[in-house]
Amino acid sequence: MAATAGASRNKRLIWLWTGIMVVFLYLPVACGLLASLNQGRYFTFPIRRWSTRWWERTLDSIEISILIQTSITIALIVTAISVVLAFCGALAFARYNWRGRTLFQRLVLLPIFFPQTVLGLALLLWFNMLGLPLSWQTAVFAHLVWIVPIVTLVISIQVYSFDPALEEAALDLGASRWQVMTEVTLPVLWPGIFSGALFAFLLSWGNFPLSLYTTGADSTVPEYLYAKMVAGYTPGVPTLGTISTAGAALVLLGGYAIVVLARRARSGR
C-alpha cells in the first residue's frame, strides 16, 4: 500500500515538474505570440488594441516567403545528406571493429565540441581561400560539418543495441547482402534514423551562427530575426518567430505521430 502511494506521488511530481518545464520553455513563445497580436509597434502588456495586421503583412511579404523557402531548402538538403552519411558513419562508429575505429570515433565527434561561431569563421576563411562565392549552398556544407556528427551519434545509439546475429541468421537463410540491408538492418535501425532526421532538420532550420558566416547574399529566418532585432524592429519579428517555432513544433508532433502509427501498425500485425 505504501509502495503504491509512493509511486502515485512520484508520478504526480513528475507531471508537475514536466508542466513547470513546459511553461518555462514556452512562456517566451507565448509572449512573442502576444506581441505579434498587438496593434502598436512595441509590445505593451496588457494589450490595449488587438490586431492581426502584422500577421497579414508577414504572410503577404515576398521577402519572408523567400526567407522561409531558403531555410526549408537548406534544412531538407542537410537532412537528406546527413542521414545517408550518418547511417554509414554510425555503422563504422558502432557496428564494426576495424583498425583505426577509435581515431575515427574521436574525429567524427570533434566538430560538435567546437563553438559554432569559431567553426563558422573557419569555414568562411576556407571558402574565401578556395575562391568559393558564399550562398545558401555553402551554408549547406557548413551545416553538414556540424550536424552530421550529431546525427551519427544519434543513429549510433540505435546501432549499439542492434544484434548482429539477426544479419547472420538472414545470411545463413540465403539472403543477399542487399536483402539483409533493406529487410533487416534498415527496419531495425529505423527509429534511430528517423530521430536523426528530425534532429538534422530542426538543427539546420534554427541554426544562426553557421548561417551568418556562410550564406553570403542569401539569408535564412534566424539571420533575418537577428538583423531586425538589431535595427528596424517591427512586430513582424515576433510574428515570424512564432511561425518558425510553430513550424518546428509541428515537425516534432508529426514525427511523433508517425512513430505512434508505425508502432500500432506493427502491433496490429
Secondary structure, 3 states (H helix, E strand, C coil): CHHHHHHHHHHHHHHHHHHHHHHHHHHHHHHHHHHHCECCCCCCCCCCCECCHHHHHHHHCHHHHHHHHHHHHHHHHHHHHHHHHHHHHHHHHHHCCCCCHHHHHHHHHHHHHCCHHHHHHHHHHHHHHHCCCCCHHHHHHHHHHHHHHHHHHHHHHHHHCCCHHHHHHHHHCCCCHHHHHHHHHHHHHHHHHHHHHHHHHHHHHCCCHHHHHHCCCCCCHHHHHHHHHHCCCCCHHHHHHHHHHHHHHHHHHHHHHHHHHHHHHHHCC
